[in-house]
């Protein structure tokens, strides 16, 4: 794995930890201003993941050829994660949880709140594959703009407590499309050669304007800044973090590597820890630290089990191939 890709994996790890911190809670032991700042600071993470997926979907070959395989992997992961959280839904909500699992909604929202990311990614890759297959590439830009406007508008209405027929909880499932498209566009250029100070400038501008946008809405529309899910300048913030990761600077400084799958495993598994820990740990900061300490050994065990199963499946497939080749011709 190249240093640039490894550096990007480290930023993905940072993004996954940012999601954990966002889901921990409102950090009630901190001053309210700190809680707002922390949660706003971590909103770049999910759009960043979409950009990374779009970048490698386009860069490693034809999107039409790669998208079906990528789609199948994410779909399998979505089904497995939904099955993993299904008992927890029944445990937590009783008959209501069981009715949710048996409803049609589970097909696109999953069994736990954070799985919207995977279902959005499935929708996004499916749409991009279809558009590419039909040769309608000119549709990407206007479609992305419409989705981004819809997401920003519905987020604004949500934090201002304005009732609308279309909510952010609906539009967010389309959020992957514009960011996958951004990643695909970036893959066409040598963005990894961009100077470090330009990438840092991107990030700082994104952070600064994101705070400014949130507090402007707070002052003029009495919005609840801590409830923001997506802001206009989350876009340059996420792009800046992607460019910063692709620059390779982090790998040069830290001198260590991680598995490419760690960030995704953290994203999928962390609500399990948070659910049970929240019953006994009442400090958000301590809860965050304990969850992190438990996550990494669990991921190591999980990875060992998946590698073991992978080898078993390969061995079985090899034996079946050998057995069939030993049969006499008909």
N, C-alpha and C positions, 0 to 999 in steps of 0.2 A: 504494500500500500504506500503510495507516494506521501511525501510530507504535507503537500497541500490538502489531499483528501483526508489524511489523519488529523490535520488541523481543523478541518470542517467537522469531523466526527467529534472533536472536543467541544466545538461550539454547539453541536447537536446535544451533547451531554449537558451543557450549560442550559440549553433550551428546555430539556426534560426536567431538570431541577427547578427551573423557573415555573414550569407548570405545577410541580409539586407544591412550591411555595404559594402559588396562587390559590390552589385548592385547600391549603391548610386552613385558611380562614381569614378573619379580618385583623389578626394580630392585636387583640384587644388590650394586651399589656403594654402596647406602644401608644404614643400620642396619635390621635386620629389622622393628623397630617402625614405621619410616617406610614401608616397603613395604606392610605391612598397612594402615596408615592411608590411604595413597594409594589402594589398591585398594578399600577400603571406601567411601572418599569418592566414588568414581565409579560406584557401583552404582545410582544413581538414573536413569541415562541412558536405558536401554531402556524401563523403565516410563513414563518421561516421554514418550518418542516415542509410545507407545501412547495415552497420555492426550490428546496433541495431535491424533492422528488421530481419536479418538472425539469430541473437542470440535468439530472442523470438520465431521465427518460428520453430526452432529446439527444444528449451528448453521446451516449453509448450506442447509437445506431438509429435505425428508422423507428419512429414512434409507432407506426402501424404494425411493425413486427414485434416490438417490445411490449406494447401496452397490454395485449391479451395475457401474457405470462405474468406481468406485474399485477394486473387486475385479479387474476386467479389467486396469487399469493396473498393479496390484501383481503380478498373475500374470505379465504380460509382463515386468516388471522382474525377477522371480524367475527366469524362464526364461533371459533374456539374461545375468543375472549367473552362473547355473549354467553356461551355455555358455562364458562368459569364463574361469571357473576350471577348466573341464574339462581343458584341456591341462596346467595346473599340477598337477592331481591325478595325471595319468598320469606327468608328469615326476618328481614327488616320490615316488610309491609304486609305479610300474611296473605290473605285471599286477594287483596288488591294487587300485590306483587305477582301472584300467580296469574291473575287475569291479564296483567300487563304482558307477561311472558307469552301468553296464548293469543294475544291480539296481533293484528296485522302490523301495528306500528313497530314491533320488535324487529321487523325485517329491514327497517331503515334507520332506526334510532338505537338498536341494540338493547341490552338489558341494564346498562349503567350509563350515567350521564356523560362520561368522558369519551365514550365510544362514538360520539358524533364525528370525531375527527376521522376515524376509519371509514365511516359511511360517506362522509363528504369526499374523502379521497377516492372512494369507489365511484361515486357519481362524477367527480371531476375527470378521472382517467377515462371513464366510459364516454363522456361527452367529447373529450379531446380526440379519442380514438375515432369516434363517429364522424366528427368534423373533418379530421385528417383523411379518413377513408373516402369521404365524399368530395374531397378537394375544395372545401369551403374555408380555406385558411383565412380569408379576409373577414370572416365572421368573428374571429377570436377577439380582436380589439374592441369592437362595439359591444359584444357580449360581456367582456370583462368589465368595461366601464359601467354598464347597466347594473351588473351584480354588485360592484363596489359601491355605487351610489345607493343601491337598495340596502346594503349592509350598514353603511354609515347612517342612513336615514332611520332605519328601524332601531339601531342601537341608540341613537339620539332620543327617539320616542320612548324607548324602554327606560332610559335613565331619567327622563323627564316625566315618566309615568303618564304618557299619553297613549290612550287606547287606539290601536289601529288594526284593521283586518289582517294585515300581513305583519308579522312580528320578526324580531331578530332570530328567535328560535326556529323560524322557517327559513329565512334567507341564509343563515350560517351554513346550511348544508350545501350551498352553491359557492361558498367562499373559496373552496379549493381551485375552482376553475380559473379565476384571474391570476392567482399566485402560481399555479402550475404553468400558466402561459408566461408569466414573468420569468420563471426559471428556464423555460424553453428558449425564450428570447436571449437571455444572458448566456446560454450555452453556445450561441452562435458567434460570440466574441471572446477575445482573450482577456476576459475580466480578471483572471488570476494574476495577470501582470500589472494590475492597477496598483499604484503606490499606496503604501500603508496609510499615509496621512489623509488621502482621499477617502479611504474606507472608514477611518475614524471620524472624519468630518461628516460622512453620511450618517453614522450612528448618532453623533452628538446633535446634529440637526433634527434627526428623528425624535430623540429624547426630548429636546427642548421644545419643539413644536407640539409634541404630544401632550406635554404638561400644559402648554399654553392653550391648546384646544380644549382640554378637559376643564381647566379653570375658567376659561371664557364662558363655557356652557354653564358652569357652576354659578358664576356671577350674574349672568344675564338671563338664565332660564331656570335657575334654582335646581339644576340637575344634580343627581347623586354621583359624584365623580368616581366613587369606589366601585360603582356598578358597571362602568364602561367595559364593553367587550371588544369593541373595534372602533378605532378612530381613523380619520383620513391619513394622518401622518404616521400611523402604524405601518403604512406601506414603505416609506423610505427607511424607517427604523429597521424593519425586517430585511429589506434589501441590503442595508448597510451591514447588518450582522452576518448576512450570507457572504458578502464581499470580504468582510474582515476574516471570516473563517477560511475562505478560499485563498487568501493571501499567503497563508502558511506561517504567519508570524508566531502563532500560539505554539505550534509544534517546535519551533526553534527555541522558544523560551522554556517550555515545560519539560521537554526531553522524555516523554513517556507516551505510550499508546494505549488505546482501549479497543474493545470489540465494536465493530460497526453496529451490532444489534443492541448494545446496552441502552441507548437512549430510548428506543422503541419499547424495550422491556420495562424500563422505568415508567414510561407513560402508561402502559397497560396495567402494570401490577400495583402502582402506588395507592390507588383508592382502597385496595384491600387492607393495607396497613392503616391508612388514615381512618377508615371506618371503625376498626376495633380500638385503635389507640385513642381516638377522641372520647371514648367512654371513660377513660382512666386518666388521660393527660389533658389538663385544662389550660396549659400555656401553649400558645401557637408556636412560639419559637422553639420550645423544648420538643413539641410534637414534630416539628419539621426535622429537627436533628435526630430524634429517635427513629423516625420513618426512614431517613437516609441510611442510618446505621444498619437497619434491618433489610433494606432493599438490596444492597449489594451482595451479601451472602446468598440471599434468596435467588437473585438473578444468576449467580454462579451455579447453584444447584439446578435451576431451570435450564440453563445452557447445557450443563452436563447431561441432563435427561434427554434434551432434544438431540444432542450429538449422538448419544447412545441409540436412540430410536432411529436416527438417520442411518447409522451403520447397520442396524438390524434390517431395516427395509432394503438397503443396498445388497446385503448378503442374501436375503430371501429372493430378491429379483435376480441376482446372479445365479443362484441355485436353480431357479425356475428356467432360466435361459439355458443352463447346462443340461438340465433334464430333458428339455424339449429338443435340444440338438442331438441328444443321444438316441432319440426315437428313430426307428427305421422308416425310411421314406414310404409314402403310401403309393 
